[in-house]
Amino acid sequence: MIKKSIKETLHAKGIEISIYTEDFQNELISLTDIARYKSDEPNDVIKNWMRNRDTIEFLGLWESLHNPDFKPVEFDGFKKEAGLNAFTMSPTKWIVAVNAIGTVSKSGRYGGTFAHSDIAFEFASWISAEFKLYIIKDYKRLKTDESSRLSLGWNLNREISKLNYRIHTDAIKENLLPPELTAYQISITYANEPDVLNVVLFGITGKQWRDDNTSFKGNMRDYVTLNHLLVLANMESYNAILTEQDKPKL
């Protein structure tokens, strides 16, 4: 069952192909939409593809590589029967029998059979090599657009994080640095406060990260995810407020 998914659409030779993703990393592409390129009965096309021995072997290999709960005994049974005239297979039968995660059956108005992009491209190749290339072309376009959006968001939030860092250090200067401190003590105070956030969010201090990543330039905040930067910016802002109010912090 796909829940709270983000929907995108591929366009290939006049066919609209739906994509769902929950983590922006693993896309589930509509086999039903791909099958419409070949027939007005897409479910029959998918079932015919899944009857093939090569298809069953491919699906089984994919699950064995990605699915720790895959049921190999049930798969072996299908593998022995695949290709025989009496052998039949459907997405639901496959999913239930082997506990598959690479293939998903979705009900409802926008339902159908969806599969991981690896599997969907294999299916598209069986449908038409030309059609597969059109799908891959638009898929690359979609991933490029997505990468650009994420990059813009990352850079924006990195700048916000830097601004909040300045606010954070100003709060330290005004509230945590008595005049009698030496230059060394001041430097330690500046280092310790941000490292409180580093340890909470990343599990290590800035120095530990630099010691483990000597080949990287900058600091670990230059290599974290967009989500990390959003959390970090909020933590720095809140920590600065607590510092100004002389209240216990993290």
C-alpha positions as CSV (number, residue, x, y, z in Angstrom):
1,M,0.0,0.0,0.0
2,I,1.4,3.4,-1.0
3,K,0.7,6.1,1.6
4,K,1.4,9.8,1.6
5,S,3.3,9.4,-1.7
6,I,4.5,12.2,-4.0
7,K,3.3,11.8,-7.6
8,E,5.2,12.7,-10.7
9,T,4.5,12.0,-14.4
10,L,6.7,10.7,-17.2
11,H,5.8,11.4,-20.8
12,A,6.9,9.0,-23.5
13,K,5.5,8.9,-27.0
14,G,2.2,10.3,-26.0
15,I,1.8,8.0,-23.0
16,E,1.6,9.5,-19.5
17,I,3.3,7.2,-16.9
18,S,2.7,7.8,-13.2
19,I,5.5,7.6,-10.6
20,Y,5.1,7.5,-6.8
21,T,7.8,7.9,-4.3
22,E,7.8,8.0,-0.5
23,D,11.5,8.9,0.1
24,F,12.6,10.7,-3.1
25,Q,15.1,7.9,-3.7
26,N,13.1,4.8,-4.7
27,E,10.5,5.5,-7.4
28,L,7.6,3.2,-8.1
29,I,6.7,3.5,-11.8
30,S,3.3,2.4,-13.2
31,L,3.6,-0.8,-15.2
32,T,-0.1,-0.4,-16.0
33,D,0.7,2.9,-17.8
34,I,3.7,1.4,-19.6
35,A,1.5,-1.6,-20.8
36,R,-1.0,0.8,-22.4
37,Y,1.6,1.5,-25.1
38,K,1.0,-2.1,-26.2
39,S,-2.6,-2.8,-25.4
40,D,-5.9,-1.4,-24.1
41,E,-5.8,-4.4,-21.7
42,P,-2.7,-3.5,-19.6
43,N,-3.4,-6.1,-16.9
44,D,-3.3,-8.9,-19.5
45,V,0.0,-7.6,-20.8
46,I,1.6,-7.5,-17.3
47,K,0.4,-11.1,-16.6
48,N,1.8,-12.3,-19.8
49,W,5.2,-10.7,-19.0
50,M,5.1,-12.3,-15.6
51,R,4.5,-15.8,-17.0
52,N,8.0,-15.8,-18.6
53,R,10.8,-17.7,-16.9
54,D,13.3,-14.9,-17.5
55,T,10.9,-12.4,-15.8
56,I,10.4,-14.6,-12.8
57,E,14.2,-15.1,-12.5
58,F,14.8,-11.4,-12.8
59,L,12.1,-10.5,-10.2
60,G,13.4,-13.2,-7.8
61,L,17.0,-11.9,-8.1
62,W,15.9,-8.3,-7.5
63,E,14.0,-9.3,-4.4
64,S,16.9,-11.4,-3.1
65,L,19.2,-8.4,-3.4
66,H,16.9,-5.8,-1.8
67,N,14.4,-7.6,0.3
68,P,15.5,-9.3,3.6
69,D,12.0,-10.8,4.0
70,F,11.9,-12.4,0.6
71,K,10.6,-16.0,0.5
72,P,13.0,-18.1,-1.6
73,V,11.2,-21.4,-1.2
74,E,8.0,-20.0,-2.7
75,F,10.1,-18.4,-5.4
76,D,11.8,-21.7,-6.3
77,G,8.3,-23.2,-6.9
78,F,7.4,-20.4,-9.3
79,K,10.8,-20.7,-11.0
80,K,10.2,-24.4,-11.8
81,E,6.8,-23.8,-13.3
82,A,7.5,-20.6,-15.2
83,G,7.2,-20.9,-18.9
84,L,4.9,-23.9,-18.9
85,N,1.6,-23.5,-20.7
86,A,-0.4,-24.0,-17.5
87,F,1.6,-21.5,-15.5
88,T,-0.1,-18.2,-14.6
89,M,1.1,-15.3,-12.6
90,S,-0.3,-11.9,-11.5
91,P,1.2,-9.1,-9.5
92,T,-1.0,-9.8,-6.5
93,K,-0.1,-13.5,-6.6
94,W,3.6,-12.7,-6.8
95,I,3.5,-10.1,-4.0
96,V,1.5,-12.2,-1.5
97,A,3.4,-15.5,-2.2
98,V,7.0,-14.2,-2.0
99,N,6.4,-11.1,0.2
100,A,7.7,-8.9,-2.7
101,I,8.5,-5.2,-2.1
102,G,9.7,-4.4,-5.7
103,T,6.1,-4.7,-7.0
104,V,3.0,-2.9,-5.6
105,S,-0.7,-3.3,-6.4
106,K,-2.6,-0.1,-5.8
107,S,-6.3,0.1,-5.8
108,G,-8.6,3.0,-6.4
109,R,-9.1,5.6,-9.1
110,Y,-5.4,6.0,-9.7
111,G,-4.5,2.4,-9.0
112,G,-2.7,-0.2,-11.0
113,T,0.5,-2.1,-10.8
114,F,3.6,-0.2,-9.8
115,A,7.2,-1.4,-9.6
116,H,10.6,-0.2,-8.6
117,S,12.3,1.7,-11.5
118,D,14.7,-1.3,-12.0
119,I,11.8,-3.6,-12.7
120,A,9.8,-1.0,-14.6
121,F,12.6,-0.5,-17.1
122,E,13.0,-4.2,-17.5
123,F,9.3,-4.4,-18.3
124,A,9.5,-1.5,-20.7
125,S,12.3,-3.2,-22.5
126,W,10.0,-6.3,-23.0
127,I,7.3,-4.0,-24.3
128,S,9.5,-2.1,-26.8
129,A,13.2,-1.2,-26.8
130,E,12.3,2.1,-28.5
131,F,9.6,2.9,-26.0
132,K,12.0,2.1,-23.1
133,L,14.5,4.7,-24.4
134,Y,11.8,7.4,-24.5
135,I,10.9,6.5,-20.9
136,I,14.5,6.7,-19.7
137,K,15.0,10.0,-21.5
138,D,12.1,11.7,-19.7
139,Y,13.0,9.9,-16.5
140,K,16.5,11.6,-16.7
141,R,14.8,14.9,-17.3
142,L,12.6,14.4,-14.2
143,K,15.6,13.5,-12.1
144,T,17.6,16.5,-13.3
145,D,14.8,18.8,-12.4
146,E,14.4,17.2,-9.0
147,S,18.2,17.5,-8.4
148,S,18.1,21.2,-9.3
149,R,15.2,21.8,-6.9
150,L,17.0,20.0,-4.1
151,S,20.2,21.8,-4.8
152,L,18.6,25.2,-4.7
153,G,16.8,24.2,-1.4
154,W,20.1,22.9,0.1
155,N,22.0,26.1,-0.8
156,L,19.3,28.3,0.6
157,N,19.1,26.5,3.9
158,R,22.9,26.4,4.1
159,E,22.9,30.2,4.0
160,I,20.2,30.3,6.6
161,S,22.2,28.0,8.8
162,K,25.3,30.3,8.4
163,L,23.2,33.3,9.3
164,N,21.8,31.5,12.4
165,Y,25.4,30.5,13.2
166,R,26.4,34.2,13.3
167,I,23.4,34.9,15.5
168,H,24.4,32.0,17.7
169,T,28.0,33.2,18.1
170,D,26.9,36.8,18.8
171,A,24.7,35.5,21.6
172,I,27.7,33.6,23.0
173,K,29.9,36.7,22.8
174,E,27.3,38.9,24.6
175,N,26.3,36.4,27.3
176,L,29.0,33.7,27.8
177,L,32.3,35.6,27.6
178,P,33.3,37.5,30.8
179,P,36.0,40.0,30.3
180,E,38.5,38.0,32.4
181,L,38.6,35.1,29.9
182,T,41.9,34.5,28.0
183,A,42.0,34.2,24.2
184,Y,42.3,30.4,24.5
185,Q,39.3,30.2,26.9
186,I,37.3,32.3,24.5
187,S,38.1,30.0,21.5
188,I,37.1,27.0,23.6
189,T,33.8,28.5,24.4
190,Y,33.1,29.3,20.8
191,A,34.0,25.8,19.8
192,N,32.0,24.0,22.6
193,E,28.7,25.7,22.0
194,P,28.3,24.7,18.3
195,D,29.6,21.3,19.1
196,V,26.7,20.8,21.5
197,L,24.5,21.0,18.5
198,N,26.8,18.9,16.4
199,V,26.7,16.0,18.9
200,V,23.0,16.2,19.2
201,L,22.3,16.2,15.5
202,F,25.3,14.3,14.0
203,G,26.6,12.3,16.9
204,I,30.1,13.7,16.7
205,T,32.0,17.0,17.2
206,G,33.4,19.1,14.5
207,K,37.0,18.0,15.3
208,Q,36.0,14.3,15.2
209,W,34.5,14.8,11.8
210,R,37.6,16.6,10.4
211,D,39.9,13.9,11.8
212,D,37.8,11.2,10.1
213,N,37.5,13.1,6.8
214,T,40.8,14.7,6.1
215,S,40.3,14.7,2.4
216,F,37.2,16.9,2.6
217,K,37.2,20.7,2.5
218,G,35.1,22.9,4.8
219,N,33.3,21.3,7.7
220,M,30.7,18.6,8.1
221,R,27.8,21.0,7.8
222,D,28.8,21.4,4.1
223,Y,28.1,17.8,3.5
224,V,24.8,17.1,5.3
225,T,21.3,16.7,3.9
226,L,18.7,19.3,3.4
227,N,16.7,18.0,6.3
228,H,19.7,18.2,8.6
229,L,20.2,21.9,7.6
230,L,16.6,22.7,8.4
231,V,16.9,21.2,11.8
232,L,20.3,22.8,12.4
233,A,19.0,26.2,11.6
234,N,16.1,25.9,14.0
235,M,18.4,24.5,16.7
236,E,20.9,27.4,16.3
237,S,18.2,30.0,16.5
238,Y,16.6,28.4,19.5
239,N,19.9,27.9,21.3
240,A,20.8,31.6,20.7
241,I,17.5,32.6,22.4
242,L,18.2,30.4,25.4
243,T,21.7,31.8,25.6
244,E,20.4,35.4,25.6
245,Q,17.9,34.5,28.3
246,D,20.6,32.7,30.4
247,K,18.5,29.5,30.5
248,P,19.7,25.9,30.5
249,K,20.1,24.6,26.9
250,L,20.5,21.2,25.2
